[in-house]
Amino acid sequence: MDNQDLLERIQSLVEEEHRLRDAAGSDDGGGDSTARLAQLEAQLDQCWDLLRQRRAKRDAGENPDDASARPVSEVEGYRQ
């Protein structure tokens, strides 16, 4: 997956997140949408982390394709 693919994936996840949040505002926000939102947030964190890794490798003169997605448990623990 290259940077453009990652950016497109991020955009797709963000659009789905917005749709779910909008729908949750108009109903009771059931458990399914809450679980899906948590899943989306975790996937977004992974995608952003991978994009940062790829950019850092490129900037350091390394191969960005050597970057790999980190587990959710790792990226969820990062401080913003």
Secondary structure, 3 states (H helix, E strand, C coil): CCHHHHHHHHHHHHHHHHHHHHHHHHCCCCHHHHHHHHHHHHHHHHHHHHHHHHHHHHHCCCCHHHCCCCCHHHHCCCCC
